[in-house]
């Protein structure tokens, strides 16, 4: 199909603008997934284990997400030991769900393409000679 033949509806159809780099990075996606699954929040060390991140990597990604208003980080003490609690914010939860919806669109498009490809590539019967 020539570019000029496309309808305005098709322009940008597969741009997936909802896949923001802020959330699309693997470590940040795992952090947000973990925090979304634990609405009460997670202690830093628990989050670190769930996401398989080092202290430094987790700290840096949390800082980025916190600056964007997607997570909250509280530092305090319990039994004279420092503890850091991380929790997804309401805005972060909304953005995460919007992001997941966009990923579902990507998967649906991929599955539709896969189905149409499988229909188009039916093996041809070869008659024995």
C-alpha positions in Angstrom: 0.0 0.0 0.0 1.4 3.4 -1.0 1.9 5.9 1.7 -0.6 8.3 0.1 -3.2 5.4 0.1 -3.4 5.2 3.8 -6.4 6.5 5.6 -5.8 9.2 8.3 -6.9 6.5 10.9 -4.0 4.4 10.0 -1.3 7.1 10.4 0.6 6.3 13.5 -1.5 3.2 14.1 1.6 1.3 15.4 3.4 4.2 17.1 2.4 3.1 20.6 2.9 6.5 22.1 1.9 5.1 25.5 5.2 3.2 25.8 7.0 5.9 27.6 10.7 5.4 28.1 10.4 6.2 31.8 8.3 3.1 32.4 9.6 0.9 29.5 13.1 0.5 30.9 13.3 -3.1 32.3 14.4 -2.3 35.9 11.8 0.5 36.3 9.1 -1.8 34.8 9.9 -4.5 37.3 9.9 -1.9 40.2 6.5 -0.6 39.2 5.1 -4.1 38.7 6.3 -5.2 42.1 5.0 -2.0 43.8 1.6 -2.3 42.0 1.3 -5.8 43.2 2.0 -4.7 46.8 -0.1 -1.6 47.4 1.0 -1.3 51.0 4.5 -0.9 49.7 7.7 -2.9 50.0 10.9 -2.5 52.0 13.9 -1.6 50.0 15.6 -5.0 50.5 12.4 -6.9 49.6 12.0 -4.8 46.4 15.7 -5.3 45.6 15.3 -9.1 45.8 12.0 -9.2 43.8 13.6 -7.1 41.0 17.1 -8.7 41.1 18.8 -5.3 41.3 21.8 -4.1 43.2 21.5 -1.4 45.9 22.9 1.2 43.7 20.7 0.3 40.7 17.6 0.2 42.7 18.4 3.5 44.4 19.0 5.3 41.1 15.8 3.9 39.5 13.7 4.7 42.5 15.1 8.3 42.4 14.1 8.6 38.8 10.6 7.3 39.5 10.2 9.4 42.6 11.2 12.6 40.6 8.5 11.7 38.1 5.9 11.4 41.0 5.4 7.7 40.4 6.7 6.3 43.7 7.1 7.5 47.2 10.1 6.6 49.4 10.1 6.9 53.2 13.1 6.5 55.3 12.8 5.6 59.0 13.9 3.4 61.8 12.5 0.2 63.2 14.2 -1.2 66.3 17.0 1.2 65.8 17.7 -0.1 62.3 17.2 2.1 59.2 14.4 1.0 56.9 13.3 2.4 53.5 9.7 1.8 52.4 8.8 2.2 48.8 5.2 2.6 47.5 3.6 3.4 44.2 1.6 6.7 44.1 -1.9 7.0 42.8 -0.5 8.8 39.8 2.1 6.0 39.4 -0.6 3.4 39.5 -2.6 5.1 36.9 0.4 5.6 34.6 1.4 2.0 35.1 -2.1 0.7 34.2 -2.1 2.9 31.1 1.2 1.5 30.2 0.0 -2.1 30.6 -3.0 -1.3 28.4 -0.6 0.0 25.7 1.4 -3.2 26.0 -1.8 -5.2 25.7 -2.4 -3.3 22.4 1.1 -4.3 21.2 0.4 -8.0 22.1 -3.0 -7.9 20.4 -1.5 -6.4 17.2 1.3 -9.0 17.3 -1.2 -11.9 17.7 -3.3 -10.5 14.9 -0.3 -10.3 12.6 0.8 -13.8 13.7 -2.7 -15.2 12.9 -2.9 -13.6 9.5 0.6 -14.8 8.7 -0.3 -18.3 9.7 -3.3 -18.2 7.4 -1.3 -16.8 4.5 1.5 -19.4 4.9 -0.5 -22.6 4.6 1.7 -25.4 3.3 0.8 -26.4 -0.3 0.0 -30.0 -1.0 2.6 -31.6 -3.3 1.3 -34.5 -5.3 3.5 -37.6 -5.4 5.3 -38.1 -8.6 
